[in-house]
């Protein structure tokens, strides 16, 4: 199967990988934060979310493994940006965040 704008249509198993990638409130917060702060470092994420460094490091690792964020290494720093799939998920999260059951 092929979808001209994206490529091959994802299988349910492939979609599961991305959905599991966002299945935590910290991961959702990280995605939304990276969207607002392009190339934010791990320290920037930790400070913004006021969370434990090991916890945030693990969540960014999982988001990266799910293909939702990119990590760019610069010496002792790692900058985070959204991948193309990450941008799609952020768009979904924002639209979902702004809906109510009455719509």
C-alpha positions in Angstrom: 0.0 0.0 0.0 1.2 3.5 -0.8 0.2 7.0 0.4 1.6 9.5 -2.0 2.2 12.3 0.5 3.9 10.2 3.2 5.0 6.9 1.5 4.0 3.5 2.5 0.9 3.2 4.7 2.0 2.3 8.2 1.1 -1.1 9.6 -0.7 -1.3 13.0 2.6 -2.5 14.5 4.4 0.5 13.2 1.7 2.8 14.5 1.9 1.1 17.9 5.6 2.1 18.1 4.8 5.8 17.7 1.8 5.7 20.0 3.7 4.0 22.7 6.3 6.7 22.3 3.8 9.3 23.5 2.1 7.2 26.1 3.3 9.2 29.1 2.5 12.7 30.4 6.2 13.6 30.6 6.7 12.5 26.9 3.7 14.6 25.8 5.1 17.6 27.8 8.5 17.0 26.2 7.1 17.0 22.7 5.1 20.2 23.3 8.1 21.8 24.9 10.5 20.9 22.0 7.9 22.3 19.6 8.0 25.7 21.4 11.8 25.6 22.0 13.7 24.4 18.9 16.9 22.6 19.6 16.4 22.7 23.4 19.0 20.8 25.4 18.3 18.1 27.9 19.1 20.6 30.7 16.6 23.0 29.3 13.9 20.3 29.3 14.8 19.3 32.8 14.6 22.9 34.0 11.4 23.7 32.2 9.6 20.6 33.5 11.2 20.7 36.9 11.8 17.0 36.8 14.5 14.5 37.6 17.3 14.4 35.1 17.4 10.6 34.8 13.6 10.5 34.3 13.7 13.0 31.5 16.7 11.4 30.0 14.9 8.1 29.8 11.8 9.7 28.3 13.8 11.5 25.6 15.5 8.2 24.8 12.1 6.6 24.3 10.9 9.5 22.2 14.0 9.2 20.1 13.6 5.4 19.7 10.0 5.9 18.7 11.2 8.2 15.9 9.4 11.3 17.3 12.5 13.4 18.2 16.0 14.0 16.8 19.0 14.3 19.0 22.0 16.4 17.8 25.2 16.0 19.7 27.4 19.1 20.3 30.3 18.3 22.7 28.7 17.8 26.1 25.3 19.0 25.0 22.5 17.3 23.2 20.0 19.4 21.3 16.5 18.0 20.7 14.2 18.7 17.8 11.0 17.2 16.4 11.3 14.7 13.7 8.7 14.8 10.9 6.6 12.3 12.7 7.0 14.2 15.9 5.6 17.3 14.2 2.6 15.3 13.1 2.0 14.0 16.6 2.4 17.5 18.1 -0.2 18.8 15.7 -2.5 16.0 16.8 -1.8 16.7 20.5 -2.6 20.4 20.1 -5.8 19.7 18.2 -6.8 17.1 20.8 -5.9 19.4 23.7 -8.2 22.1 22.4 -11.3 19.9 21.9 -14.2 19.2 24.2 -16.8 16.5 24.3 -19.3 19.0 23.1 -17.8 19.4 19.7 
